[in-house]
Amino acid sequence: MLGLTPEQNRQDFPHASGGELRSALERRATLVSQARPIIDYFHGQIKDSGCIILLSDENGYLLDSVGDTDFGHRAAKVALSPGASWAEENRGTNAIGTALVEHKPVVVNGAEHYLRHNSFLACAAAPLSQPNGELLGVIDISCDHRAYHPHTFGLVRAAAQMIENRMFEIAFLNATKLRFHVSSHSLGTVMEGAIALSEDGRILGANRAAFAMLGLAPNDIGTQDVSNVFDVSFYELMDLDRRAQGRPMAIHLRRGETVYISVDQFRGQLIRRPQPLTEAPPKSDALDELDTGDERVTRAIGQLRRVLGRKVPILLQGETGVGKDYFARAIHAAGPRAKGPFVAVNCAALPETLIESELFGHAPGAFTGAKKEGALGRIREANGGTLFLDEIGDMPLSAQTRLLRVLEEGQVTPIGGKPVPVDFLLISATHADFSARIAEKSFRADLYYRLNGLAVSLPALRERSDIPALVERILAREAGARGGRVPHLSPELATTLSTHAWPGNIRQLAGMLRTACLMLEEDEDMLCLHHFSEEAHRELTTSKMPAAKTETLSPATTLRAQSDAMIASAVAEAGGNIAAAARNLGISRNTLYRRLAAMRTH
């Protein structure tokens, strides 16, 4: 028995102190920030109906509340305000506490409340789960029991689903995701199931709809492969998606049902496809694959090779999109730690209140809501391998101090735990100006010197001399992914790609080419400007580098090549208008079309 009586005095129930509430809010800062817009939206739908919307953590403590003023005053008298505990052991049967115990949505109306002074309430609540299935909190809508409407139960369940979906998306910004439903019309809606996948097809997380549709349990997260739930392997699924060209695919579940799937593939995630045993071992390593002829890139790779196998921290610097993540993975894959883990952390994507627990881990029961088994933290997960800290310049100062201690002592101290030895290669990346950050005291100078064992600056795409080779490699990769031939570039497109300023660097180039390749018909093998989206076409044809850069994708070294280059230049200057280009060249349109067709074959 809990020792409660229905007539219990209202003043006898626990309430978090100011400090305890601040601690709970910090620990669940992501939940509060992601839930608040949804709470505000649903409150707008029920405004002036005498209701209040509440958000609690997994222990039943209220974190946030939004409601009508008149009912809010009455609700405050029964502690429907932040800091109050509505766990069942404190208040008996109630929607929040019971939803936490039952792990399912509930309605507690009027006299169904255990405490008599709460009997004027009607409450509908739904639990909130993390993408790994662990309990996160509860969303609740409460009102006077005389004003309760059955639709409220549907509203609170919809709000819970929207909050959980937002938490899922935030947790897996940089992961490939599968979105699916038994109806293709439900893809892209709040009803779709979604799972996040690792680079080798393991299920990293799922939303509530996915748990239900796939029959997943929390202990399946991180251990089950996508082929355990779908009737195809991960790599077969990726190949099917490329051939589908953005259309939903009908795939069978292992349980027999058919679902429609769309793939949301993160461009920065490398899909590690196992090599067939019949293939000869590759002659080059991952770093060689990144060397396509630019002098600065070749020099950077040479410097990196000198420190492979040595525990020298590496700092990759360059604009957003220059390929720092690709270089980090290549350094790991080319070095002696290749068989160890590669753990990537985007410091800019983690809320400041969570980054220390995420990086350094915590001991069992280190704080309220901590995992009962504790958490390793990303640093210990990287033990024996490589830790990649992307956007390190955005790391909070408190975490900088702890990271510096780890690098100096070779051991990490989890929150509430004891020091644990760790051994990893540290690769950091940033686009930030460290001298400015240090001057404004937002980044520690001593940590910077620790990170800067070898600093490598990666050039912007507009500064590189190997754009032709990069384009060829990207096109070859896309053709292999689609199971087709490598497309040729039209002369005007070749010139355009060579002279574009590329503010988004390699990420932008790869993204544009990938989408354009999907627009090719099955019998087409020439990629032209008209295959690009309207926005991409407009950007490519209006934004060019200064005229000083004259190199094109096909240098004119023969008479035929010079003629081809002249034609390509005329077409480019005419913005792809064949009639105008023909007039400028003094030839007929038919002649120009024949020459363009001939250029495709040599």
N, C-alpha and C positions, 0 to 999 in steps of 0.2 A: 504494500500500500504506500501511497505517496504522502499520506498524512494531511490531505486536503479535505475541507468540508465545503459543501455548496454555499454556506453562509459566510465563508471566509472574508475577513476585512480587506478592503481594497488596498490598504497601506502595507499589507504583509508580503507583497510580492517583490522579487528582486528587480532592480533597475541598474543598468550600467552607469558607473560614474562618468564624468566628462572625459577623463583620461582613458577609461576602458572603451568608451564609445569611439573616441578618436582612433584608438588602436584597431578596433573592429572595422572602422571605415577605411583605414589605410590598408588593412589586409585584404579587404574586398573592394578596393578602389576601382578596379576594372569592372566589376559587376555593377557597382553604383553608377559609374559614368556611362556604361552601355545600356543600363536599364532605364535611366532617367528620361531619355527622349521618348521611349516607348510608353513609360508611365504617363508622361505629359500628353502623348497622343490619345491614349485611352481615357485619360481624365477629360480631355476635350470632348470625347464622345458621350460621356455620362455626366457632364457638368450640370450643376443645378438639380441633380437628382438626389442629393443628400447622401453621397457616397464618399468614401475615402479609400485611396489605393496605398497599400503598404508593401514594403520590401524588407525581408528579414534575411539574416545569414543562416548558415546550416545549424546553428545552435538555438535559433528561435529569437535572437535579439533583433529588434527593429532597427533598420539602417536608414530608411527614408520613408516619407509619407507625403502624399499630395491629396488634398480633398477640399470639399466645400466648407466654407468658414463655419456655417451654423452647425453642421454635423461634427465638424472638427472640434469645436468646444466641448460638445457632449462626449465625443470619443476620447478626448484628453483625460476625462475623468476616470475612464477605465483603462488608461495607459496605452492608448493607441497612438503612441508617439515614439520617435527614435530613442533607443536605449532601453525600452521596456522588453522584458523577456516573456514570450508567449510559448515557451516550450511546454509540453504536456505535463512534465513533472512539476511545473510551477503554477499552471492554470487549469489543469485537467483538460477535458475534451474541448477543443477549439480548432478552427480551421487551419491556422498556421502550424500549431503543434502537432495536430493529427496528420496533416499532409507530410510533415517531416518523418513521422513514425511510419506511416503507411506507404510513403514514396509514391503517392498518386494524388490526383486532384480530389478535393472533397468539398462538400457544402455542410456547414453547421449552422442551423437556423433556429433562432429563438431559444426555447427551453432545452434544445439539444446541447447547449453549452453547460458544462458541469457547474460553473460558478453562477449562482443565481443573479448576481448583479450584471452579468453579461448577457442575460436572456433577451434584452431588448435588441441585440445585434443579429444580423444575418450576414454570414461570412462565406465567401467562396475563395478557395486557395488552391494553388498548383505548385508543386515542387520544381526547382530549377536544378538541372544537372550540368556538370562540366562535360566536355567532349570525351572524357575517359569514363563517364558514367557515375563519377562521384558526386555526392550531393553538394550543391552550392548555396542553396537558400530557398526562399518561398516568395511568390508574388500573391497578394491577397486583395480582394475588394470587399469592403465591409460597409453596411448601411443599416438603417433601422429595419427591423424584420418586417414591418408593415409595408415597407417600400420595396422589398426584395422582388426581383423579376428573374425567372429561370434563365433568361439570356445572359445574366451576369456570369453564370458558370462557364458558358461558352467564351465570354470575353476574357476571363482570367486565364483560361487554357490557351487562347490565341496569344495573349500577352506573354505567357511563359514560353511558348514556342518561338516567338519573335526574339525574346531576350536570349534564349539558348542559341538560336541561329546566329545572332550577332556575336556572342561569345565564341562560337565555333569559328566564325570567319576571322576574328581578331587573333585567335590562337594559331590559325594556320594560314596566315597571309602568304607565306613563302613555301607552300606545298601544293602538289597536284591534288585536285579534288574531283571526285566523281559525284555527280548529281543525278538522281534517279527517282522514278515513280512508276506505278503500274499504268498510269495514263500519261501520254506524251504532253497533253495539255496542262498538266500540273507541274511540269519542269519550269523552274524559274519562279515558283510561287512558294509561299511559306510552308506548303504541304510536302515539298520534295524532301527526300532523304539525301544526306550528304556525308561522305566519308573523305578523310584526308589520308594521303598515301605517302610513304617514304619513296626514295629513289629506286628501291627494289621491290615495291609493291606491298609492303606491310601496312596494315591499317593503323594509323596513328591516332585517329579520333573520329567520332561520329556524332551527328545530331540525334535528337530523340526519335525522329521519324526513321532514321537509318537503323537505330537499335531495334525498333519494332519490326521494320520490313525485313531485315536480314537475320533476325533472331539472335542478335549479338548479346553477349554478357560483358560486364566491365573487364573481366580478366582476359577477354579476347583482344582488347586494345593493346597494340604493341607486339602481340604474339601471333595473330592470325594474318595470313596472306590473303590478298584479294581473291585468289583462285579458290580459297576455302569457302567462299560465299557465292561467287559467280562461276558460271560454267566455262570460263576462259581464263587464261593466264594474264598477268599484268601486261606483258609485252604484246600478246595477241590483242588485248584491249586497246593498247596505244596504237597499234597498226590499224585496227578497225576504225578508230576515231579519225586517223589521218585520211583514210579512204572515204569516210563519211562526210568529210569537208564541212563540219559544223552541224550536220543533221543528227537528230537523236537516233540512237542505235537500239534495236530490240535485242536484249541479252537474257538468257535463262539463268535463274538462280539455281544453286545446287538443290534447293528445296522443290524445284519444279516450276515456280511461277515465272512469268515473263515480265521484265521491267524495261522501261526506256531510259537510256543513259546518255548524258552529255559529259564530256571531259573538260575540266577547267585546268589546263596544264600551266603550271608556273614556269615561265621561260628560264628563270635562273636555276631551276632544278635539273641536275644531270640525271638522265634515265640510264641506269647501269644495266645494259643488256648483256646477259652472259654470252660469251663467245662459243660457237659450236666447237666440239672437240676436234673436228676434222680441219679446222683452220690452222694455218701456221701462226706461231706466236708473232705479235706485232714487232716490227723492227724499230719502232720509235716509242718513246714514252709520252706521258701526258703533256709534259712541257714542250716536247718537239711538236706536238699537235697545235700548239699555240703560236709557233714560229712560222709566220707566213711571209717573211722577207723584210719587214720594216727594221731599219737599223737600230732604233731605240728599243724596240721590243726584243730583238735578238740580243742586244747588250744586257738588257734586264734579265733575260733567261740565263745568260752566261753567268751573271752575278749570283742568281738563285742557285745554280748548280754547284757553285763553290761552297755553299753552306748546307746543301742537302746532307742529312745524316749528322749534322752538328746542331746542338740545341741553341741555335741563335734565333732570337725573336725577329720576325719579319714584319715590316710595316709597308703595306701597299697603299700608295697614294694616287689619286687621280679623280677626275670628274665622275659624277654619277653615270653609270652605263658603260664605262670603259672596259669592264670585264674583270674587276677585282675578285669577284667570287669565283670566276672560272680559274683565275691564276691560283687562288688559295687551294682549290680542289686539285689542281694540277701539281702543285708543290707537294701536297700530301700523297697523291697517287704515285709520284715519281720518286719519293723518298723511301727510306727503310721502314717508316711507320705506316706504309700503305695498307697493311693488313689490320691495323688498329682502327679505332673509331675516328670518324671525322665529325666533329660537333660544331655546328654553326649557330651563332647567336647574333641576332640583329639588335644591337643595343638601343637603337632609336625606336624600335617597335615595342619594347617592354616598358610598361608603366614604372615610374620611379619607385613606387611602393613595393613592386614585386621583383625588381631586378636582383636584389641581394639574395633573396630566397631562391630565385631561379638559377643564379650563378653558383652560389656557395652551398646550397642545400640547407636542410635543417634536421635536427635530431627529432626522434619521436616525442610528440607532446611539447615541442619547443614553444608553441604559442597556441592560443585558442583557435581551433580549426585546423591545426597542423595534421598532416597525415599520420596515422597511428604507427605506421612503419617507418616514418621519416622520409626524407627525399635526398637523393644523392647530390643533386645540383649538376649543372652542365660541366663544371670544371672537373668533377670526379668522373663524369661520364666520358670525358676525353682522356682519361688516364691511359697511357700506352699509345696514344694516337695524337691527333691534332685538334687544337681548340681555335676556331676562327671567330674573332670578335669583329663583326662588321659594324661600321659607323661608330667606332670606338670614341670618336670625338664627342658623341652625345651621351656618354656614360656619366651618371650623376657622381658628384664628388665623393659621397659616402662610399659608393661601390669602388671608385678609383683607389681609395685608401686601402680597402680590403684586398683588391687585386694586387696592388703593389706589395703587400705583405706576403701574398701567395708566391709571387715571383721571387721575392728576396729569400723566403724561408723554404720554398719547395714543398709546402704543405698548406692545406686548406682547412679552415675551422668552420664547420657548419653552424648555423644559428642554433645556439643551445647545446652544441656538441663539443667534442674534443678534436684537436688537430689530427689530420689524416695526410700522410705523404702522398704526393701526386707527381706524375712525370708526364709531361706533354710538350709538344711543340706549339708555341703561340704564334699565330698569324693574326695581325690586326689590319684593318682597312678603314680608310676615311677619305672624305672629300674636303674635310675641314682644314682651315688654316691654323695649325697648332700654335704658331707664334702669337697670333691674335688671341686664341683661346687662353694661352698661358698668361698673356699680358692682362687679360680681363679676369684672371684668376678663376676661370671656369674649368681649367684643366691643369692637373699637377705637373710641374716641370720634371720632378723626379720620376714620375711614371712614364712620361714621354721618353726620357732617356733610357728607361728600361725596355720600352717597346721598340725603340729605334736601334735594334742590333744591326739590321740591314734594312735601310729604307730604299724602296724601289718606286720610282714614279712611272706610271703608265701613261703614255701619250693619249690625247684626245683623238678620236677618229679623223677629224679634219686635218690633223697634223701628220697622219700616217701615210707612208708611201706604198703600202701593200693593200690598198682597197680592192684592186682586182682579185688578188688571191683570197682575200676575206670573202668577197662576194661568191667566188667559185666554191669555196668550202661550205658556205651557208647553203648555196643552192644544191650542192651534192648531198648535204645532210638532209635537206628537205625532200629531195628526190628519193633518197634511200628510205626515208620514213614513209613516203607515199607509195613506194614500190614502183616508181616510174623512172623515166629517163631524166637526165639533168637538163633543164631548159637552158637555151641560149638567151642572151640579152639582145634586144633590138639596139641598133646603133644609138638612137636618141636616148634610150634608157641608160646605156653604158656611159654616155657622156654626162647625163644628169646625175647618176649616182657618184661619178667621180668628182663633180664640182659642187655637190650639195654640202652645206655647212655642218650638218649632223649634230644639232644641239643635244640629242639624246644618245649620241655615240653608238657603240656596237649594238646595244640593246634596241635602239630605234631601228637601225639597219636590219637586224635579224627579224624584228617584229614585222616590219614592212614587207620584207621579202617573203616571209612565211605566209602572210595573209595573201599577198599577190599570187604566190604559187597555188594557193587553194582556188583561185579564180580561173586557172588554166583549164580549158576543155581537155578531154582525154586525148584528142588527136593533135593538140597544140604542143609545140616544143620551143616557142619563142616567147619570152616574157617581155611585155611592152608596158608603156606608161598607162594604157587604158585598163590594165589588170589591177591597178592600185585603186584604193578607195578615193572618193572625191577629196577628202581632207588631205590624204597623203599626196595625191596628184597635185593639189594646190600648193602644198608646202614644197614639194620637190621642184616645181617649175617656177617658184617665186623666190626661193631662198638659195643663193649660191655663194660660194667662197669668192674672195677677191680674185681678180683676173690673173694675178701673179702665178696661181697654180694652174698649169696648163696640161698636166699629165692626164691621160684618159685611160680607160680600161684596155684599149687595144693600140699600143704605140705604132705609129706609121713607120715601118722600116723598109717597105718595098713600095713600088709604084702602085700596085693594087691596093696595098694598105693605106697609102696616102690618099688614093681616090675614095676608098671606103671612109676614111677619116673625114674627108671633105663633105661627103654625103651625110655622115652622122652629125657633123657640126651644123650643116644647113638645116637638117630636120630638127635638131635641138633648138636652134635659134628661132625656128618657126613655131616652136612650142608643140611639135608633133603634127602640125598641119601640113599634110603631104602636098596639097595643091600649092601652098605658098612656098614650100621648100623647092618644089620643081621649078617654079617661076624664078626663084633666086639662083638656081643652078643653071637655068637656060635649057632644061630638058623637059620632055613631056612627063605627065603623071605615070603613064604606062611604063615608060623607061625607068622612072624612079622606082616603081613597084618591083620591076624585074631585078633591078640592082639590089634592092633590099632583100629580095628573096634569095639572090645569089650569095649575098653576104652571110646568110644563115648557114650556108653549106661549107664555108671555109673560115 
